Amino acid sequence: MFVMSAISRDQFASETYKIIEKNAESNTIIQGVASIAGFPYTLVANGTVLITHYRPMLNEIRALNGMPPVDVDMLKPMISSILKGMMRDLLADQVLGFIPFAGAHFNAICARAMTWRMGILFAMLTAKNENIATASTEELANQIRETFPQKDLMTFLKPEYAIYERLITEV
């Protein structure tokens, strides 16, 4: 069931898609540059993404529905609840990221995929008018991973808008 107050569900899907893409592009560049710079810059970039990208992205998406902003402490339970499902992606990112030269590409691909998954999760929770520490968070994260799998570590395919729109408007 779709619960929107300020804008139509089509507008919400369109605007959130743009917000996620903007953050994914930025995070891709930052992670790629950090990888070129090497360790410990990769750890710093990975550690700060919660503050630099995920929280602002969530707050921008929530604002579309007139919901109040969240702080980093409010994000931690949600991240913890989906961490188990993200471990394979995070492990691949860390291991492949240390390969000279190619590691920058892998880090960039993983950053882009992770930003899209987090953004879709934020959009789905906001569309449902739910807070981020909801019991359905892990279930939604799994649904996103199944709907938009990362099939190839060499490339990232942005989720098709039609599939994204259906997923967001039908939650």
C-alpha positions as CSV (number, residue, x, y, z in Angstrom):
1,M,0.0,0.0,0.0
2,F,1.4,3.4,-1.0
3,V,1.1,6.2,1.5
4,M,2.1,9.6,0.1
5,S,0.9,13.0,1.4
6,A,2.7,15.7,-0.5
7,I,3.2,14.4,-4.0
8,S,1.8,11.7,-6.3
9,R,3.4,8.2,-6.3
10,D,4.7,8.7,-9.8
11,Q,6.4,12.0,-8.8
12,F,7.8,10.3,-5.7
13,A,9.3,7.5,-7.8
14,S,10.7,9.9,-10.3
15,E,12.2,12.2,-7.7
16,T,13.7,9.4,-5.5
17,Y,15.2,7.8,-8.6
18,K,17.0,11.1,-9.4
19,I,18.1,11.5,-5.7
20,I,19.6,8.0,-5.6
21,E,21.4,8.4,-9.0
22,K,22.9,11.7,-7.8
23,N,24.2,10.0,-4.6
24,A,25.4,6.9,-6.5
25,E,27.4,9.0,-8.9
26,S,29.0,11.0,-6.2
27,N,29.8,7.9,-4.0
28,T,31.2,6.1,-7.1
29,I,33.7,9.0,-7.7
30,I,34.7,9.3,-4.1
31,Q,35.3,5.6,-3.6
32,G,37.2,5.3,-6.9
33,V,39.5,8.2,-6.0
34,A,40.0,6.9,-2.5
35,S,40.9,3.5,-4.0
36,I,43.5,5.1,-6.2
37,A,45.0,6.9,-3.1
38,G,45.0,3.5,-1.4
39,F,44.8,2.3,2.2
40,P,43.8,4.0,4.6
41,Y,41.8,6.3,2.4
42,T,39.6,3.5,1.3
43,L,38.6,2.8,5.0
44,V,38.0,6.5,5.6
45,A,35.7,6.7,2.5
46,N,33.8,3.5,3.5
47,G,33.4,4.7,7.0
48,T,32.1,8.2,6.2
49,V,29.6,7.2,3.6
50,L,26.9,6.9,6.3
51,I,27.3,10.6,7.1
52,T,28.2,11.9,3.7
53,H,25.7,10.0,1.5
54,Y,23.2,7.7,3.2
55,R,21.8,10.0,5.9
56,P,21.5,13.0,3.5
57,M,19.9,10.8,0.9
58,L,17.4,9.3,3.4
59,N,16.5,12.8,4.7
60,E,16.0,14.1,1.1
61,I,13.8,11.2,0.3
62,R,11.8,11.5,3.6
63,A,11.4,15.3,2.9
64,L,9.4,14.4,-0.2
65,N,6.8,12.8,2.0
66,G,6.9,15.5,4.7
67,M,8.7,13.2,7.2
68,P,11.2,14.6,9.7
69,P,15.0,14.2,9.1
70,V,16.9,11.5,11.0
71,D,20.3,11.6,12.6
72,V,23.1,9.0,12.3
73,D,22.1,7.3,15.5
74,M,18.7,6.5,14.0
75,L,20.3,4.9,11.0
76,K,22.5,2.5,13.0
77,P,19.7,0.0,13.9
78,M,18.6,-0.2,10.3
79,I,22.2,-0.7,9.0
80,S,22.7,-3.4,11.7
81,S,19.6,-5.2,10.7
82,I,20.7,-5.5,7.0
83,L,24.4,-6.0,7.6
84,K,24.2,-9.7,7.5
85,G,22.7,-9.6,4.0
86,M,25.3,-7.1,2.9
87,M,28.4,-8.9,4.2
88,R,29.1,-10.7,0.9
89,D,29.0,-7.4,-1.0
90,L,31.2,-5.7,1.6
91,L,33.7,-8.5,1.7
92,A,34.0,-8.5,-2.1
93,D,34.4,-4.8,-2.0
94,Q,37.2,-5.0,0.6
95,V,39.1,-7.9,-1.0
96,L,38.9,-6.8,-4.6
97,G,39.5,-3.2,-3.6
98,F,43.1,-4.0,-2.7
99,I,44.0,-5.3,-6.2
100,P,46.4,-2.7,-7.7
101,F,44.7,-0.5,-10.2
102,A,41.7,-2.8,-10.7
103,G,40.7,-2.3,-7.1
104,A,39.5,1.3,-7.8
105,H,37.1,-0.1,-10.4
106,F,35.8,-2.7,-8.0
107,N,35.4,-0.2,-5.1
108,A,33.5,2.2,-7.5
109,I,31.2,-0.6,-8.7
110,C,30.4,-1.8,-5.1
111,A,29.8,1.8,-3.9
112,R,27.4,2.4,-6.8
113,A,25.5,-0.8,-6.1
114,M,25.4,-0.3,-2.4
115,T,24.1,3.3,-2.8
116,W,21.4,2.2,-5.1
117,R,20.3,-0.6,-2.7
118,M,20.3,1.7,0.3
119,G,18.4,4.4,-1.7
120,I,15.8,2.0,-2.9
121,L,15.4,0.8,0.7
122,F,15.0,4.3,1.9
123,A,12.4,5.1,-0.8
124,M,10.4,1.9,0.0
125,L,10.3,2.7,3.7
126,T,9.3,6.3,3.1
127,A,6.6,5.2,0.6
128,K,5.3,2.9,3.3
129,N,5.4,5.8,5.7
130,E,7.5,3.7,8.1
131,N,10.4,4.6,10.3
132,I,13.8,3.2,9.5
133,A,14.0,0.9,12.5
134,T,11.1,-1.2,11.3
135,A,10.9,-5.0,11.4
136,S,10.4,-5.1,7.6
137,T,13.7,-3.5,6.8
138,E,15.6,-6.8,6.4
139,E,12.8,-8.3,4.3
140,L,12.8,-5.2,2.0
141,A,16.6,-5.3,1.7
142,N,16.4,-8.9,0.6
143,Q,13.6,-8.1,-1.9
144,I,15.8,-5.3,-3.4
145,R,18.8,-7.6,-3.7
146,E,16.7,-10.2,-5.5
147,T,15.0,-7.6,-7.8
148,F,18.3,-5.9,-8.6
149,P,21.1,-8.5,-8.3
150,Q,24.7,-7.5,-8.9
151,K,25.4,-10.2,-11.4
152,D,28.8,-9.0,-12.6
153,L,31.6,-7.5,-10.5
154,M,33.0,-5.8,-13.6
155,T,30.0,-3.7,-14.4
156,F,27.0,-2.1,-12.7
157,L,23.7,-1.8,-14.4
158,K,21.5,1.0,-13.0
159,P,18.0,-0.4,-12.1
160,E,15.6,0.1,-14.9
161,Y,13.2,2.9,-14.1
162,A,10.0,0.9,-14.9
163,I,11.0,-1.9,-12.5
164,Y,12.1,0.7,-9.9
165,E,8.8,2.6,-10.2
166,R,6.7,-0.6,-9.8
167,L,8.7,-1.6,-6.7
168,I,8.3,1.8,-5.1
169,T,4.7,2.3,-5.9
170,E,3.5,-1.2,-4.9
171,V,5.1,-1.5,-1.5
